[in-house]
Amino acid sequence: MKPETYRWRIVALLFFATSINYIDRQVLGLLKPYIAEDLRWGEAEYGYIVSAFQLAYALGLLVSGRLLDRFGNKLAYACAVALWSLAGMGHALARSVVGFGVARFALGMGESANFPAAIKAVAEWFPRKERALATGIFNSGSNVGAIAAPVIVAGITITYGWRWAFVITGLLGFAWIVLWLLAYRRPPQPAEAPAGAKALPWRAIVGRRSTLAICLARLVTDWVWWMLLFWAPDFLYKAHGVDLKQSVLPLIVIYSVSSVGGIGGGWLSSHLVRTGRSVDFARKTSILLCGLLALSLLFVTSAGSLWVAVALLSAVAAAHQAWASNIYTVVSDIFPSNAVASVTGLAGFTGSIFGVLAASAVGWVLELTGSYFLIFAIAGATYLLAWGILKVMIPRIGE
């Protein structure tokens, strides 16, 4: 098989893994009104459960990136998918807030490996002019997973009950593991690191100004996507009376548009490089446009109808996914392939640690104000702040 053909097949596997990843993490958010009523949760209790996932995800990112760079993608990625699939199924056994917190913690530990592994695979197999597009394609799996989740979860819950939704969705990862183990191999000569090169030591990573810039950019923006993922169904329910069955179409629209945004943001960045613009110009221009589009979130709570709110949320979700396609690619523009997973993990750790605090803060703000306005207003401005951080702290990307 030609390398060009093989590498796009790898992107297809990364796409499906990311889809499964997001299906598994989305189940709880979709079922929140039903489980909360069944187990008598409040907003704060739900925030604590989300924080348990975020904390584990953060810690897992710090560890998984190093393990992937040390042992390679093939085995480490498969083990991670097995862990998160078992943890997803384990939610069905929970009977309390603590039980759900334990299951979410295990889910977060496993799911943390997905993006470091996927970005590492892209860095190993793709030249710079194609990386943003490849990243945009596999990252669109997060949107497909978010689209598929309401359909799958609603069907299972209505037919069998909410516990079976966790069991059946958790089984998807095991089929993927078989395909991954059969298909994946390391390229004979990675683009920026010799074959078999050891993971770059932490001191060579942490001491760079570019590492700090990427970590700060992820810190101020990562929590926004988590907030949309975990609270958008609840916002639609409270602001527009949309229940689980009625939420399927709005959520499909939001995540379909975000998928287009992710691929489009990657395509734009790669297109600019292919047409002769510098990597620095391509990445920063694309990220600036994402920041401007994300300002749509400031107007969501004042939307006079469900579909105006959906349109605005769709624009923000598209902006985030386009941003993600580019910020993930920036890591591989700056660092060799034997450090990509470690840097991605470290940056993700930074963003997720803040996400732990943000998840609880969102719950507290909702209990105190009963409104999403302040949350959305702050979240909408974060992407321009992140662009400013990159502009100041990384003068030239890819050089």
C-alpha positions in Angstrom: 0.0 0.0 0.0 1.3 3.5 -0.9 2.2 5.7 2.1 -0.3 8.4 0.8 -3.1 5.9 0.9 -2.1 4.3 4.2 -1.9 7.6 6.1 -5.4 8.6 5.1 -6.6 5.2 6.3 -4.9 6.0 9.6 -6.8 9.3 9.7 -10.1 7.3 9.2 -9.2 5.2 12.3 -8.4 8.3 14.3 -11.7 9.8 13.2 -13.6 6.8 14.4 -11.8 6.6 17.7 -12.5 10.3 18.4 -16.2 9.7 17.5 -16.4 6.9 20.0 -14.5 9.0 22.6 -17.2 11.7 22.3 -20.1 9.4 22.3 -18.9 7.9 25.6 -18.3 11.2 27.3 -21.6 12.8 26.0 -23.9 10.1 27.4 -24.0 11.6 30.9 -24.8 15.2 29.7 -27.7 13.9 27.6 -29.1 11.9 30.5 -28.6 14.5 33.2 -32.2 15.5 33.6 -33.3 11.8 33.9 -30.5 10.7 36.2 -30.8 13.8 38.4 -34.5 13.2 38.9 -33.9 9.5 39.6 -31.0 10.0 42.0 -32.1 13.5 43.3 -29.0 15.5 42.1 -28.7 19.3 42.3 -26.7 21.5 39.9 -23.7 21.5 42.3 -23.7 17.6 42.5 -23.6 17.4 38.7 -20.8 19.9 38.7 -18.8 17.8 41.1 -19.2 14.7 38.8 -18.1 16.7 35.8 -15.1 17.9 37.8 -14.2 14.3 38.6 -13.9 13.6 34.9 -12.0 16.8 34.2 -9.5 16.1 37.0 -8.8 12.6 35.8 -8.6 13.8 32.2 -6.1 16.4 33.2 -3.9 13.9 35.2 -4.3 11.4 32.4 -3.1 13.9 29.8 0.1 14.5 31.8 0.8 10.7 31.9 -0.6 9.5 28.6 1.5 11.8 26.5 4.7 10.5 28.0 3.6 6.9 27.7 2.7 7.4 24.0 6.0 9.0 23.2 7.9 6.2 25.1 6.0 3.1 24.0 4.4 4.2 20.8 0.9 4.6 19.6 -0.1 1.1 18.7 -0.3 -0.6 22.1 -0.7 2.5 24.4 -3.6 3.8 22.4 -5.4 0.5 22.4 -5.0 0.1 26.2 -6.4 3.6 26.7 -9.5 2.9 24.5 -10.1 -0.4 26.5 -9.9 1.6 29.8 -12.4 4.3 28.8 -14.8 1.7 27.2 -14.9 -0.3 30.5 -15.3 2.9 32.5 -18.2 4.0 30.3 -20.0 0.7 30.9 -19.2 1.1 34.6 -21.6 4.0 34.8 -24.5 1.6 34.7 -23.4 0.2 38.0 -23.4 3.5 39.8 -26.1 4.3 42.4 -24.9 7.5 43.9 -23.0 10.7 43.2 -19.8 9.1 44.5 -20.3 6.1 42.2 -20.8 8.3 39.2 -17.7 10.3 40.2 -15.6 7.1 40.3 -16.8 6.0 36.9 -16.3 9.5 35.4 -12.7 9.6 36.9 -11.8 6.3 35.2 -13.4 7.5 32.0 -11.4 10.6 32.0 -8.1 8.7 32.6 -8.7 6.5 29.6 -10.1 9.2 27.3 -7.1 11.5 27.9 -4.9 9.6 25.5 -7.1 10.1 22.5 -5.8 13.5 21.3 -2.1 13.1 22.1 -2.2 9.7 20.3 -4.0 11.1 17.3 -1.8 14.2 17.0 1.3 12.1 17.3 0.1 9.8 14.5 -0.5 12.8 12.2 2.9 14.3 13.1 4.5 11.0 12.2 2.7 10.4 8.9 1.9 13.9 7.4 4.0 16.8 6.1 3.3 20.2 7.5 1.3 21.4 4.5 -1.3 18.6 5.1 -1.3 18.3 9.0 -4.0 20.9 9.7 -6.4 19.3 7.3 -5.7 15.8 8.6 -6.2 17.1 12.1 -9.4 18.8 11.2 -10.7 15.6 9.7 -9.9 13.3 12.6 -11.0 16.0 15.1 -14.4 16.2 13.3 -15.0 12.8 14.8 -15.7 14.6 18.1 -18.6 16.3 16.3 -19.9 13.2 14.7 -19.8 11.5 18.1 -21.7 14.4 19.6 -24.2 14.1 16.7 -24.6 10.4 17.0 -24.8 10.4 20.8 -28.3 12.0 21.1 -29.8 9.6 18.5 -28.2 6.5 20.1 -28.8 7.5 23.7 -32.4 8.6 23.1 -33.2 5.4 21.3 -31.6 3.1 24.0 -33.0 5.1 26.9 -36.6 5.1 25.7 -36.4 1.4 24.8 -34.3 -0.1 27.6 -33.7 2.6 30.2 -30.8 5.0 30.9 -28.4 2.4 32.4 -28.3 0.4 29.1 -27.2 3.6 27.3 -23.9 3.4 29.1 -23.5 -0.3 28.5 -24.2 -0.3 24.8 -22.1 2.8 23.9 -19.2 1.4 26.0 -19.0 -1.6 23.7 -18.1 0.4 20.6 -14.4 0.9 21.6 -13.6 -2.8 21.6 -14.5 -3.2 17.9 -12.2 -0.3 17.2 -9.3 -1.8 19.1 -9.3 -4.9 16.9 -9.0 -2.7 13.7 -6.3 -0.5 15.3 -4.1 -3.4 16.3 -4.4 -5.0 12.9 -3.8 -1.7 10.9 -1.4 0.7 12.7 2.3 0.8 12.3 4.9 3.5 12.8 6.3 5.1 9.7 9.9 4.0 8.9 11.2 7.6 9.1 9.1 10.2 11.0 9.4 13.7 9.6 11.1 15.5 12.4 12.6 12.7 14.5 14.7 9.6 13.7 12.9 6.3 13.8 12.9 4.8 17.3 14.0 8.1 18.9 13.4 8.3 22.6 10.8 10.7 24.1 12.3 14.2 24.5 13.1 14.8 28.2 10.8 17.1 30.2 13.5 19.7 30.7 13.8 20.2 27.0 10.0 20.7 26.7 9.0 22.7 29.8 11.7 25.3 29.5 10.5 26.6 26.1 8.5 29.8 25.8 6.4 28.2 23.1 5.4 25.5 25.5 4.1 28.1 28.0 2.3 29.9 25.2 0.4 26.8 24.0 -0.4 25.8 27.6 -1.8 29.3 28.4 -3.8 29.3 25.2 -5.3 25.9 26.0 -6.0 27.0 29.6 -8.2 29.9 28.6 -10.2 28.1 25.9 -10.5 24.3 26.7 -13.2 24.8 29.3 -15.5 26.4 26.8 -15.8 23.2 24.8 -16.4 21.2 27.9 -19.1 23.7 29.0 -20.8 23.4 25.6 -20.6 19.7 25.7 -21.9 19.2 29.2 -24.4 22.1 29.6 -25.8 22.9 26.1 -28.6 20.2 26.4 -29.4 21.7 29.9 -29.4 25.3 28.5 -31.8 24.3 25.7 -34.0 22.5 28.2 -34.2 25.5 30.6 -34.3 28.3 28.1 -36.5 26.8 25.4 -38.2 23.8 27.0 -36.4 21.2 24.9 -36.5 17.7 26.3 -34.3 14.7 25.4 -36.3 13.7 22.3 -36.7 17.2 21.1 -33.0 18.0 21.7 -31.8 15.5 19.1 -32.3 17.8 16.0 -30.9 20.9 17.6 -27.8 19.0 18.8 -27.3 17.4 15.4 -27.4 20.8 13.8 -24.9 22.3 16.4 -22.4 19.5 16.0 -22.8 19.1 12.3 -21.9 22.8 11.8 -19.0 22.4 14.3 -17.7 19.5 12.2 -17.7 21.7 9.1 -15.9 24.3 11.1 -13.2 21.9 12.2 -12.5 20.6 8.8 -12.8 24.1 7.3 -10.4 25.6 9.8 -7.9 22.9 9.0 -8.4 23.2 5.3 -8.0 27.0 5.4 -4.7 26.7 7.3 -3.3 24.0 5.0 -4.5 25.8 1.9 -2.7 29.0 3.0 0.6 27.0 3.4 0.1 25.2 0.1 -0.4 28.5 -1.7 2.9 29.9 -0.4 2.0 31.7 2.8 4.2 31.0 5.9 3.1 28.5 8.5 3.0 31.3 11.0 0.6 33.4 8.9 -1.6 30.4 8.1 -2.0 29.3 11.7 -2.4 32.7 13.3 -4.8 34.1 10.7 -7.0 31.0 11.0 -7.0 31.3 14.8 -7.9 35.0 14.7 -10.9 34.2 12.6 -12.0 31.6 15.1 -11.8 34.2 17.9 -14.0 36.6 16.0 -16.6 33.9 15.3 -16.6 32.8 18.9 -18.0 36.2 20.0 -21.4 34.8 18.8 -21.7 33.2 22.2 -22.3 36.6 23.8 -25.7 36.8 22.2 -27.1 33.3 22.9 -29.0 34.0 26.1 -30.8 37.0 24.4 -31.9 34.9 21.4 -35.6 35.2 20.9 -36.2 31.7 19.6 -34.8 28.2 19.8 -33.3 28.2 16.3 -31.6 31.6 16.7 -30.0 30.2 19.8 -29.0 27.0 17.9 -27.5 29.0 15.1 -25.4 31.0 17.5 -24.3 27.9 19.5 -23.4 26.3 16.1 -21.2 29.2 15.2 -19.3 29.0 18.5 -18.9 25.2 18.2 -17.6 25.6 14.7 -15.1 28.3 15.9 -13.9 26.1 18.7 -13.3 23.1 16.4 -11.5 25.3 13.8 -9.4 26.6 16.6 -8.6 23.1 17.8 -7.5 22.0 14.3 -5.0 24.7 14.3 -3.7 24.8 17.9 -3.1 21.0 17.8 -1.2 21.5 14.5 0.9 24.2 16.0 2.4 21.7 18.4 3.7 19.5 15.6 4.9 22.7 13.8 7.2 23.5 16.7 8.2 20.2 18.2 9.7 17.0 16.8 7.4 13.9 16.6 9.0 12.3 19.6 7.8 15.2 21.8 4.4 15.9 20.2 2.3 13.6 22.5 4.1 14.9 25.6 3.5 18.6 24.7 -0.1 17.9 23.7 -0.6 16.1 27.0 1.0 18.9 29.0 -1.1 21.5 27.3 -4.2 19.4 27.7 -3.3 18.9 31.4 -3.1 22.7 31.8 -6.5 23.3 30.1 -8.2 20.5 31.9 -7.0 21.6 35.4 -8.6 24.9 34.8 -11.6 23.0 33.4 -12.0 21.2 36.7 -12.5 24.6 38.5 -14.6 25.9 35.6 -17.0 23.0 35.8 -17.7 23.5 39.4 -17.9 27.3 38.9 -20.5 26.9 36.2 -22.7 24.8 38.5 -22.3 27.4 41.3 -23.1 30.4 39.0 -26.2 28.6 37.7 -27.4 27.9 41.2 -26.8 31.5 42.3 -28.1 33.4 39.2 -30.2 30.8 37.4 -28.8 32.3 34.1 -26.1 31.3 31.6 -25.4 35.0 30.6 -22.3 35.5 32.6 -20.9 32.1 31.7 -21.4 32.6 28.0 -20.1 36.2 28.0 -16.8 35.2 29.5 -16.5 32.1 27.3 -17.1 34.0 24.1 -14.1 36.3 24.6 -11.5 33.7 25.5 -10.4 32.8 21.9 -9.3 36.3 21.1 -7.3 36.3 24.3 -5.7 33.0 23.3 -4.8 34.4 19.9 -3.1 37.4 21.6 -1.1 35.0 23.8 0.2 33.1 20.7 0.9 36.3 18.8 3.0 37.8 21.6 4.8 34.7 22.9 5.5 32.8 19.6 6.8 35.3 17.1 7.2 32.8 14.3 5.5 29.4 14.2 7.2 26.7 12.2 10.6 28.4 11.9 
